[in-house]
């Protein structure tokens, strides 16, 4: 029913069913993993009003006991989600439905999916930093795009003394591009979706 994907690795569809409503994927060499995608295979939907809470577990450095953290959820109307797991191994675990399951080895983490009512899923709070923010990705993209435009345009800059008259050429002062650049950044910081209007 579920799949798990880590960049640079084969897709995992071999979830171990540990209870009638709980499934676990093993993540070997988890310290080299930044993001994980959990998705429904499309072969079987969740029962009505149900979804899947997605948890991440890593072995505690001191005790070796698994530490479980809620990442988020998937559902019939949200059949996949990407989660950032790098950096989560510094935090503490919380309440989880998997009990005291032990990891297979100190270098193996686990991703668990627990089938739960959607009403219950909506009330749970995922661990901070697990959700991948599209607004942050969009802001970073526009920052890089603006930098690239300004650097490209600046590479053609000449002083007025260096200009040769050319009636077919239009010149734009670099201060105009810089002003546009600053305005765009300001508006992006205020509302990352302003450009959609």
C-alpha positions, 0 to 999 in steps of 0.5 A: 500500500505504501512506498518510500523513496530516498534520493539515489536509492531504489524505491522501497515498497517492502514495508514490514507490517508490524500490526494490522494498521502499522507499517515500517520501512528500514533506512540503512545508513540513515545519517547520509539521508537528507529527505525521504518521500513517503507515498501511496502506491495507488493500489489500495486507498485508505478506508473512508476518513482514514489517513497515515501518520508518518513517523521517523525513528532513529537509535538514541546515541546513549541507550540505543533505544528507538526515538520516534518523531512524527513527520506529518501524514499522507491521505487519499487526497494527499497521497505523497509527502516529502520530509526533511530528516537530516538534523532530526536525530538531535531531538527528542521523541514523543508519543507514537503508536509503535511501542518499544520496537527496536531498530535492526542496527545502530546505523538503521533508522525506520520510517513508520506509517500508522493508519489513523482517523483523519480527525486525529491526524489533524490534531497532531503536531509534527516535529519542527523542521520535518516539513519541506517548505515550498515557500522557502524553496521558492524564495531561494529560487527567486533569490538565485534567479535575481542574482543571476540576472543582475550578474549577467546584466552587470557583465555588459556594463560600460561607463558613459565615456566607454559608450559608442553611439548606436541608434539601434541599441537601447540602454538601461541604467543598472540602477533600474535593475538594482531598484527592481531587484530590491523591490522584488526581494522586499515583496517576496519577503512580505508574501512569497505568493505575491506574483500569483496575483 
